[in-house]
Every structure is written in structure tokens, then in C-alpha cells.
Amino acid sequence: MRHSVESLPNEERQRCEVWTRVMGYHRPVSQFNRGKQSEHCERRHFSEQAATP
């Protein structure tokens, strides 16, 4: 039985692990210290357009 996100009971939910690249290797954000987790929350994501000749 499929549920919509709004109606999914808490006991059927699964925690999503967020990973990020730090100093050349990938690591789960949940293993960061408080300072690094705070920094991660403040990061801004952007996309660059390809340079045109």
C-alpha cells in the first residue's frame, strides 16, 4: 500500500542520511561536530552556467 508523504505514519518513515564531501572524502553530516553541522546548514548552493566562447 502506497501512502502520500502527508499521510505516511511515523512508524513507516525512514531517516534520510545526508552525506557531503569534506576535505576530499565523503562523510555523513550526522557525524560532524556541532560547529561543522552549523556551518553545513549555512552553506549556499549554486549552479554555474557553462562558459560560451
MODA-V781333 format. One record per residue. N is the residue number from 0. OMEGA is omega in whole degrees, 0 to 359 (none if undefined). BURIAL is + if it has 16 or more other C-alpha atoms within 10 Angstrom, else -. D_CENTER is the distance of its C-alpha to the mean C-alpha in whole Angstrom. Layout:
[[N:OMEGA:BURIAL:D_CENTER] [N:OMEGA:BURIAL:D_CENTER]]
//
This chain:
[[0:179:-:27] [1:178:-:24] [2:171:-:23] [3:182:-:21] [4:183:-:18] [5:185:-:20] [6:182:-:23] [7:180:-:21] [8:182:-:22] [9:182:-:20] [10:177:-:22] [11:181:-:21] [12:178:-:17] [13:181:-:15] [14:179:-:12] [15:179:-:8] [16:180:-:7] [17:178:-:4] [18:176:-:6] [19:181:-:7] [20:180:-:11] [21:176:-:13] [22:173:-:17] [23:178:-:17] [24:181:-:15] [25:182:-:12] [26:178:-:11] [27:181:-:9] [28:181:+:8] [29:179:-:10] [30:177:-:13] [31:172:-:13] [32:185:-:16] [33:181:-:16] [34:180:-:16] [35:176:-:14] [36:178:-:11] [37:178:-:13] [38:180:-:13] [39:179:-:9] [40:183:-:9] [41:182:-:12] [42:175:-:11] [43:179:-:12] [44:180:-:11] [45:176:-:15] [46:177:-:17] [47:175:-:20] [48:179:-:23] [49:178:-:25] [50:178:-:28] [51:182:-:31] [52:none:-:35]]
//
